[in-house]
Each structure stands twice: as structure tokens, then as C-alpha cells.
Amino acid sequence: MNRKQLIKKYIEFFKSKNHKEIPNAPLIPENDPTVLFTTAGMHPIVPYLLGQPHAQGKRLVNIQKCIRTNDIEEVGDKTHHTFFEMLGNWSLGDYWKKESIGYSFEFLTKILKIPRSKISITCFKGDKDAKKDTESAEIWKSLRIKNIKFLGKKDNWWGPAGKTGPCGPDTEIFVNKFEIWNNVFMQYNKDPKGRYNPSKQKNIDTGMGVERTVAILNNLNDDYLTETFKPIIAQIEKLSKKPYEKNKQDTIAMRIIADHVKASIFILADEIEPSNLEQGYVLRRLIRRAVRYLKKLDIKESITKIAEPVFDIYNDYQELKNKKQILEKLEKEEQKFKLTLEKGLNKFKKFTKNKKILSGKQTFLLYQSYGFPFEMTLDLAKENKIKISKSEFEKELKKHQKLSKTATQGRFKSGLADDSNKTTKLHTVTHLLITALRKVLKDKKIMQKGSNITPERTRLDFNFPRKLTEKEVKETENLVNVQIKKCCEVKRLEMSPSEAKKTGAVGVFDKKYGNKVSVYCIGNFSKEICAGPHVSNTKELGKFKIIKETSSSSGVRRIKAILK
Ligand code: SER
């Protein structure tokens, strides 16, 4: 069974169990400032896991593209990937363990035809926070699964990925000793004091790794040999004139290149450009690391040649149709880095001549002057048996404050939004802001081009061709404050995207919406398609103030604003 067939069968199966398919969301999470990327299928549905009703109901299914960056350094083995696809199904306070495990078992044995004897299971063994999950183990036993192990939090617990929020024990499903599916039973809510309280709404959140499952279904023990990677590997073999799996170091280099190029293409396709900030910096690191490994394999051709097969493997992704532009951006970053790569490598040699250690200052210099991301220098150090310290490098980095605060605050990790009150308020006021801008600037085409909300401030990017005048900024601010003072009610309605469009709601009307959407109305002033969460009345908001209005990119302005 191939990738496309697996996805189709999974979606069809869960639809037959009354699940509604939700769209494959962008890699850049909307309304979740705690993470840089969508790291699991549950990200786009965080508000619904926290109790908000979903317009499609209580049973959802999808295929979700994901990026995980916390273990970029681990990529190189057979199973770690930066970009991967996850199949998932959810119960939002609907069915519970018996149905969830039953569905997984039925899908594996009846649809994928995996013999029961090849399946093994792990369940949560219990600790001071939560009891042993004998309930799940009993359900598996009733399905005549014999190989069941109990493990601790490290293995059989999921979330909260942030500091607080829904979490719970999980049961992991292994086929031939490889983990392919994780069923999470979100029955606890971790509070800021670290206590695990039983949650009001019990949810099911499952995730099945597509690459891994395709490997299993085709009797392969290496994801890079499946159709999700093989054409990329074949291209690397051709250009390097080196066979895959002959020499260990070359094989690792090939996997890293294949992985990083694929991830870079998908990030570029979601309109992120290489930069020194946030998602852009992750992208830059991936491209540069791949370029260095291409050099190691003596490949002279451009990285874009390696990227070609990605577009064929994933020809079901609309956003990859923009191939020419994506490849141009990839090549531009490659060219930029090639200008300093050689010089940086010489510098590294000089620093480490007759030495076994590279200092934090030297590592930082390679980063600052030659554009060497930390993990690239780490790779070089490892290859040359040189010691290097991440914390020393970070100390230097902090001194220079080159990276954004958020990046150093651990936003590379995945996480449920810390749904703080402050973030929610700023979210609501961002809706007022976009409507106010449309009115003050008399431009109905103004749309949100990006949003990032932290408990301290909101940041809104919107299309507009010029700098705002001081008067316009003041007027916008005043208009928002007038709405706040009016004590407008904030209401959530459900409708089809076409109805929403007819009634003039703000939204990007493309295929990314399902057949029902949530529309938030603030008094008679603002109407916007949004997943929430929001305050219930504008009187909760306080005083609105714009603190900065700058350019974000060509034709896009950026406003930072606070609530006092
Ligand atoms: N959220 C869980 C995971 O990432 C299940 O999808 O494994």
C-alpha cells in the first residue's frame, strides 16, 4: 500500500465511523504564539480540545503536515524527520477509550490487514499524578492482544507540551516493534501549580506517522527507502555517484539532506523566507545544513536539483504548485551561504588546529560572521572530535541578542497554547484593530497577513502599500477604544464559508475552511472567521494602544499594540 492509499483508507475509515474531515492546516500555527510550527495534528484544534465547540462536530479526522524542530540534530537515523505527515482522529468529549482502541484495532487488522500477532502495545503504568491505565490494557486484552507493557510518564504520557493544559496517558501501538500510532487520552488538565486535575472534557487525540506506517506496510525498516524519500535519495546517489547505505557517514549525510530539503520546500511553500528570526531562522538552518552536507558529498550541483523529486512525491499539495518561486528562494539562500561557507570552514580549521576545543566565542564568530548555525558547527566539531559547548555559545548569543527573544525562550518546542487571559484579550482586540484599519484607511481589501500574540502584546501584519500617518494611527487607536467603551458583546456563530462571505465576514476564502466555520462578531463592528478563543464582552479589554507601526515586507505593514 502506498502513501496516498494509506491516507485515503484512513480518512474513509473514520468517516465511516461518523468523523468529519478537517483541512490540512498550514505549517505556521494561527493563534498559537507558543509554537513556531504545527508539530502534530492536534495543533489546529487546540481551542476545541479546551472546550470550545467545533463547527464540524465532535468527531474529526485529517491528514496534517507537521514540522518538528526540537531534534534537528537527531535527523540522520532511519526514523527521525523534520517534516512528516500525521494521520489523526479526535473525539471532542464524545467517545472514549473503548471506541478509540477498537477503531485503531479494526483499522490495523481489517483495513491494513496487519496480523494481530505483530501488534504490541504500551500503556501508562501510573505514578503520583495519575493512576495506572488498566482500563486501556483491559480493552486491548479483550481484543486478544497479548504483548502489553506498562511504562512511565516518559513513554506513555502526552502533553501538556506547554506549561499547562490538557494532557493524559496514552497507549502506543507498535508493529514489528516500530511505533506507528499513539492514542492519547486527554483526561487531565495540568494547572500552573503543577497539579493534574481531572479535566471537564475528556478528549481523544490520536496520531499515526505516515512515513513509518508506509515503511511497515512495505516491509521496509528504513523510512528513507519508502516512496516518501526514495526518489530524493536516488537523486542524491546520482549526483554524488555514491550508493546509499554503503558508507555510514555518507548514508547519514544523504538522510539529512533529503530530510532538510523536503522540510525547507514545505516551509517555503507556506510563505516563510529564510531570515534570522523564528520560523525563518529554522528554515535558514535547514537549508544551510543541507548545503554543507552536499559539499561533504562532493555534490557540485545546486540544492534545487535535490528538491525536484519532492514536488512529484507530494503532488497532492496545492501549495507546492508554486514550484518555480519556491526553488528560486531556495537557490537564493544557497547562493548567499556559499559566499561564506568556504571561508568559514577555513576559519574553523584555523581555530581547531592542534586543539581539541572550540570556545563559545569562536562558535559565535562562525555564526555571526560566516552564517554557521550552531548545529552545523556541532556537526563539524563531532566529525573532527572537537569539544564544543552549546551553553557557552548561547551565552555569547544572548549577549549579542541577535535571535528573537521567543526563539531563545524555547519556542522551538511544541506546545498547547497557554490560554492565558491576557492572550485572549489581545486576540479579541486584534479583531477590532483589523476592522478599525479597514475603516480608517478606507480600504476593504486589508487582510491579516500574519498574527502573533503573546501575553504582552499583539502583532498584526496586514497588506497596505505605505506607512500610516500619525493621524491615522491615532484615529485607529481611538476607534478601537470607542468600541471597547461601548461594552460590545462578543458572539460566536456557525455558518458555511459562503454564508460568511455573503455577510461580509473577514476571512481568507479559500479551500482551507471546512464546510462550516466559526464566525466571531463583536457588536455590530467586527465580523471575522476565527477559531477563537475570545473574551465575551469588550468591557474586559482595558485601554488599547498602538506602540509601533513599521514595514514588515513589501506591501505589508506591521503593528504592535498593547492593552493597558
Ligand atoms: N498528539 C499526539 C502525538 O503527537 C497524538 O497525535 O503523538
Boltz pocket constraint, residues with backbone or C-beta under 6 A from the ligand:
constraints:
  - pocket:
      binder: B
      contacts: [[A, 39], [A, 40], [A, 41], [A, 42], [A, 88], [A, 158], [A, 182], [A, 183], [A, 184], [A, 205], [A, 206], [A, 207], [A, 208]]
      max_distance: 6.0
